[in-house]
Amino acid sequence: MTYRYLVIVTRRLRALAATAAVVALAWCTLGTSAQASDKIVSADGQQQWISCAGSGSPTMVISSGLDADHTMWAKVLPGLAAITRTCIYDRPGLGPSPPRQGSLVTDAGQQAQELHALLQAVGVHHKVVIIAHSYAGLIARAYAVQYRHGLAGMMLMDAVFPGIQRNYLPNYAGPWHEGGTTIDMDASSAATDGGPNLGHLPLVVLTAGSTGDGQTAQPIWDGYQRAAARLSTNSLHLYAPGSGHVIQQDKPERVIQAARLLIESIRTHTPLRQLS
């Protein structure tokens, strides 16, 4: 799963994924009371597409990986919205979202700020659960640094880690790019504040069965995934056997299972249930 591999695979799968119209239809199969609402919203100087469906609390917010949009999640959206209110958005330049305004250089900290502003603009003022795939793991961590009081839980799905541009494989060196935007990876890593320490926040780390980077890289990747699980004293580290990096495409049922465990822990105020 080199950086280049990550982008190529994401684009190929996105081309095969459902169109936005099909995704919207999938949401609507949940019933009238849970039908999706989608729109492009201006907040914090950017315009971003967002769609929400389902009911219940807390709200789950899905943040996609590098250069990926909401269509990558078509297989899991109905299942997630059946658990609780679920929102998914596209960063500037991705999916229906217009290109980034102002500087075309950004980082995970700024993107976390833009996500928070977007949620506020659509009336999501209560605590949320962030489900972050791949690069978005840095956005989720940065969100926790800036808005810890607004988090009810987090799920990191085969997520990248702070310093990946220096501490993994040479072809992961920054900057990274998506949707006409350059991502400053050093600033993105700094925005996570070295972690952050999530205390007892419910945290699920879901790791793919294979990185695609070969046998030498696999133990390194797995080590960083285990380190991510140590960010919280209330965490659960799950694997998705047989899955590649895009777990929501390869093993959608595993994503839904992990989300259900996370919401159960939050609603019952009990530690995450370990699977036998």
Backbone torsions as a table, in degrees:
resi	resn	phi	psi	omega
1	MET	NA	56.1	174.1
2	THR	-60.2	163.6	179.0
3	TYR	-55.5	-45.0	179.6
4	ARG	-64.2	-42.9	178.1
5	TYR	-59.5	-42.6	-178.5
6	LEU	-58.6	-46.2	-178.8
7	VAL	-67.5	-44.1	-178.6
8	ILE	-62.5	-47.4	-179.5
9	VAL	-62.3	-42.7	179.6
10	THR	-59.9	-44.7	-178.5
11	ARG	-66.8	-39.1	179.2
12	ARG	-65.1	-44.9	-179.4
13	LEU	-68.0	-35.5	178.7
14	ARG	-64.3	-36.6	178.9
15	ALA	-65.9	-29.8	179.9
16	LEU	-88.7	-15.3	-176.4
17	ALA	-71.9	169.9	178.7
18	ALA	-63.3	150.3	174.2
19	THR	-73.3	168.5	-179.0
20	ALA	-58.9	-36.2	-179.5
21	ALA	-65.3	-40.3	179.2
22	VAL	-67.9	-39.2	176.9
23	VAL	-60.2	-44.8	179.2
24	ALA	-61.5	-39.7	178.3
25	LEU	-63.5	-39.4	179.3
26	ALA	-61.5	-40.2	176.3
27	TRP	-60.2	-42.6	-173.3
28	CYS	-68.6	-16.7	177.8
29	THR	-67.3	-8.1	-178.9
30	LEU	-76.5	-16.1	-179.1
31	GLY	116.3	161.0	-174.5
32	THR	-57.3	-42.6	-174.8
33	SER	-69.9	-14.9	-176.1
34	ALA	-118.5	11.9	-175.1
35	GLN	-62.8	151.7	-175.0
36	ALA	-77.6	147.5	168.6
37	SER	-120.3	129.7	-179.5
38	ASP	-132.6	145.6	-178.6
39	LYS	-165.4	163.7	173.3
40	ILE	-98.6	125.2	-172.1
41	VAL	-119.3	136.8	174.8
42	SER	-91.3	126.8	178.8
43	ALA	-159.9	135.6	177.4
44	ASP	54.8	37.3	175.3
45	GLY	82.1	1.0	-179.5
46	GLN	-125.3	157.6	174.1
47	GLN	-112.0	122.2	-176.9
48	GLN	-133.2	138.4	176.4
49	TRP	-78.6	139.1	177.6
50	ILE	-144.8	144.0	177.7
51	SER	-137.9	137.1	-180.0
52	CYS	-129.2	146.1	177.7
53	ALA	-153.0	166.1	179.8
54	GLY	86.7	-179.0	-179.8
55	SER	-145.9	159.7	178.9
56	GLY	114.0	170.2	-178.4
57	SER	-131.1	146.6	0.3
58	PRO	-78.8	166.9	175.8
59	THR	-80.9	132.0	172.4
60	MET	-91.1	136.0	179.9
61	VAL	-120.6	122.1	-176.7
62	ILE	-96.6	128.2	177.2
63	SER	-119.7	121.2	-171.9
64	SER	-81.8	163.9	179.7
65	GLY	-74.2	-175.5	-175.5
66	LEU	-57.9	125.5	175.0
67	ASP	61.4	20.9	-179.0
68	ALA	-109.9	151.0	177.3
69	ASP	-119.7	-173.1	-170.8
70	HIS	-64.9	-23.0	-176.9
71	THR	-64.9	-18.9	178.1
72	MET	-65.5	-15.6	-173.4
73	TRP	-106.1	12.0	-173.6
74	ALA	-56.6	-34.1	-176.6
75	LYS	-73.6	-19.6	-175.6
76	VAL	-112.3	-14.2	-174.4
77	LEU	-57.7	-48.4	179.6
78	PRO	-61.0	-40.2	-179.9
79	GLY	-65.6	-38.9	179.2
80	LEU	-69.9	-41.9	-179.2
81	ALA	-70.0	-18.7	175.0
82	ALA	-74.5	-18.5	-179.2
83	ILE	-86.3	-46.0	-177.7
84	THR	-165.0	174.3	176.6
85	ARG	-57.1	129.4	-174.9
86	THR	-131.6	131.9	177.1
87	CYS	-121.8	144.2	175.2
88	ILE	-133.3	143.7	-177.1
89	TYR	-137.5	163.6	175.3
90	ASP	-118.6	129.8	178.1
91	ARG	-68.2	163.4	-178.2
92	PRO	-52.5	134.6	179.2
93	GLY	85.0	0.0	-179.6
94	LEU	-117.2	143.2	-179.9
95	GLY	56.4	-137.6	180.0
96	PRO	-78.7	-5.8	-176.4
97	SER	-71.4	131.8	177.4
98	PRO	-62.3	162.2	179.6
99	PRO	-59.4	158.0	179.1
100	ARG	-59.3	139.3	176.2
101	GLN	-94.6	148.1	178.4
102	GLY	76.9	-141.2	-178.4
103	SER	-60.9	137.6	179.0
104	LEU	-93.6	13.4	173.3
105	VAL	-112.6	129.2	-178.0
106	THR	-140.4	-177.2	177.1
107	ASP	-154.4	172.4	-174.9
108	ALA	-61.8	-33.7	179.1
109	GLY	-64.6	-44.4	177.9
110	GLN	-66.5	-39.0	179.4
111	GLN	-66.7	-33.5	174.9
112	ALA	-64.9	-41.3	177.8
113	GLN	-63.2	-41.3	179.0
114	GLU	-67.4	-36.1	176.3
115	LEU	-64.4	-45.3	179.8
116	HIS	-60.8	-42.9	178.9
117	ALA	-63.8	-38.7	178.2
118	LEU	-62.4	-46.0	-179.9
119	LEU	-63.1	-41.1	177.6
120	GLN	-62.1	-38.9	-176.8
121	ALA	-67.3	-28.4	179.9
122	VAL	-98.6	10.8	173.1
123	GLY	87.2	16.2	175.9
124	VAL	-92.0	92.2	-175.1
125	HIS	-105.4	-9.0	-178.5
126	HIS	-91.3	179.6	-179.5
127	LYS	-66.5	145.3	-177.5
128	VAL	-123.6	163.2	170.9
129	VAL	-110.3	124.1	178.6
130	ILE	-97.8	126.2	173.1
131	ILE	-106.7	112.1	-171.2
132	ALA	-121.4	128.3	179.2
133	HIS	-106.6	135.8	170.4
134	SER	55.7	-122.6	-178.1
135	TYR	-55.0	-34.3	-176.8
136	ALA	-61.9	-14.1	174.4
137	GLY	-57.9	-34.6	176.8
138	LEU	-69.4	-36.0	176.9
139	ILE	-64.6	-43.1	179.4
140	ALA	-62.4	-42.8	178.9
141	ARG	-64.6	-43.0	178.7
142	ALA	-64.3	-36.9	176.8
143	TYR	-61.0	-41.0	179.5
144	ALA	-64.8	-33.6	177.2
145	VAL	-66.9	-44.9	-174.0
146	GLN	-83.9	-32.2	-171.2
147	TYR	-134.2	45.0	-177.9
148	ARG	-54.0	-38.3	-179.0
149	HIS	-66.3	-16.6	-178.1
150	GLY	-100.6	10.4	-179.1
151	LEU	-107.1	133.3	173.8
152	ALA	-102.0	-21.4	-179.1
153	GLY	179.1	176.0	-177.1
154	MET	-153.2	144.7	170.7
155	MET	-128.7	123.8	177.8
156	LEU	-105.3	115.3	-175.4
157	MET	-103.4	105.6	-178.4
158	ASP	43.1	45.6	-169.8
159	ALA	-82.1	145.9	174.8
160	VAL	-71.7	168.9	-170.7
161	PHE	-128.6	156.7	178.2
162	PRO	-57.6	133.2	179.5
163	GLY	86.5	7.5	-178.3
164	ILE	-58.4	-31.0	-178.2
165	GLN	-70.2	-14.3	178.9
166	ARG	-115.9	-28.3	-167.5
167	ASN	-110.4	8.5	-180.0
168	TYR	-117.5	-119.0	-179.0
169	LEU	-98.4	150.4	-176.3
170	PRO	-54.6	-36.1	-176.8
171	ASN	-80.2	11.4	170.7
172	TYR	-98.7	1.8	-178.9
173	ALA	-58.8	141.2	-179.0
174	GLY	-79.4	176.2	0.2
175	PRO	-77.7	163.3	174.6
176	TRP	-103.8	167.0	-175.1
177	HIS	-139.7	147.0	172.0
178	GLU	-161.1	141.0	171.9
179	GLY	52.1	35.3	-179.0
180	GLY	80.2	7.4	-178.0
181	THR	-114.0	141.6	173.5
182	THR	-96.8	132.4	-179.0
183	ILE	-106.1	119.7	176.9
184	ASP	-77.5	105.5	-174.3
185	MET	-75.2	-29.5	175.8
186	ASP	-65.8	-45.1	177.8
187	ALA	-65.9	-35.0	179.1
188	SER	-64.8	-43.4	178.2
189	SER	-64.4	-41.9	179.6
190	ALA	-63.1	-31.1	-178.0
191	ALA	-67.7	-16.3	179.6
192	THR	-85.8	-6.2	177.6
193	ASP	57.3	34.9	176.7
194	GLY	74.8	12.8	-177.9
195	GLY	-169.5	-94.5	-3.7
196	PRO	-88.6	177.0	172.7
197	ASN	-74.7	116.7	-176.6
198	LEU	-94.2	3.8	-179.8
199	GLY	63.2	-124.8	-179.7
200	HIS	-106.3	19.7	-179.8
201	LEU	-61.3	131.1	177.0
202	PRO	-58.5	125.0	-175.4
203	LEU	-137.2	126.3	172.4
204	VAL	-113.4	129.2	173.3
205	VAL	-109.5	118.0	-178.5
206	LEU	-112.2	116.5	-173.2
207	THR	-110.9	137.0	179.0
208	ALA	-68.4	158.3	179.6
209	GLY	-70.9	-25.0	-178.9
210	SER	-148.2	139.1	178.9
211	THR	-80.5	-26.4	-172.2
212	GLY	84.9	0.6	-178.2
213	ASP	-96.4	-1.6	178.7
214	GLY	100.3	169.0	-173.7
215	GLN	-65.4	-31.8	-178.8
216	THR	-68.1	-39.6	-176.6
217	ALA	-79.6	-27.2	-174.1
218	GLN	-54.8	-48.1	179.7
219	PRO	-62.8	-32.7	178.4
220	ILE	-66.6	-47.6	179.6
221	TRP	-60.6	-46.0	-179.7
222	ASP	-61.7	-36.1	178.6
223	GLY	-62.9	-41.5	177.7
224	TYR	-70.0	-31.0	175.8
225	GLN	-66.4	-41.5	177.1
226	ARG	-64.9	-37.7	177.8
227	ALA	-63.1	-37.5	178.2
228	ALA	-62.0	-38.8	179.7
229	ALA	-64.9	-22.4	179.9
230	ARG	-83.3	0.5	177.3
231	LEU	-65.7	-24.2	-179.5
232	SER	-128.6	149.0	174.7
233	THR	-82.6	-4.2	177.0
234	ASN	-123.2	75.3	-175.2
235	SER	-129.3	161.0	177.1
236	LEU	-137.3	124.0	179.2
237	HIS	-106.1	114.4	-179.2
238	LEU	-115.0	151.8	173.4
239	TYR	-112.2	156.3	174.9
240	ALA	-116.7	82.9	-177.0
241	PRO	-56.0	136.9	178.5
242	GLY	82.9	1.0	-178.4
243	SER	-98.9	145.2	167.2
244	GLY	-85.7	-165.4	-173.8
245	HIS	-60.2	-36.0	-176.0
246	VAL	-90.4	79.5	-172.7
247	ILE	-62.5	-36.1	-177.4
248	GLN	-65.3	-17.7	174.5
249	GLN	-93.7	-40.6	-173.4
250	ASP	-83.0	-39.6	-176.4
251	LYS	-136.3	64.5	-176.0
252	PRO	-58.9	-33.5	-178.6
253	GLU	-65.7	-28.9	178.8
254	ARG	-71.4	-37.4	177.6
255	VAL	-64.2	-44.7	-179.4
256	ILE	-65.5	-40.7	177.7
257	GLN	-61.0	-45.0	-179.2
258	ALA	-64.0	-40.6	178.9
259	ALA	-65.3	-38.5	179.5
260	ARG	-63.9	-41.2	177.7
261	LEU	-63.9	-39.3	-179.5
262	LEU	-65.3	-47.3	-179.8
263	ILE	-66.4	-36.6	177.1
264	GLU	-59.7	-44.6	179.4
265	SER	-62.5	-41.4	-178.5
266	ILE	-67.3	-44.9	-175.2
267	ARG	-71.5	-31.4	-177.6
268	THR	-95.9	-5.0	-178.8
269	HIS	56.1	41.0	179.8
270	THR	-125.0	159.0	177.7
271	PRO	-59.5	152.6	176.9
272	LEU	-56.5	132.6	-178.7
273	ARG	-74.6	122.9	178.9
274	GLN	-79.2	136.6	179.7
275	LEU	-85.3	141.1	-179.7
276	SER	-80.3	NA	NA
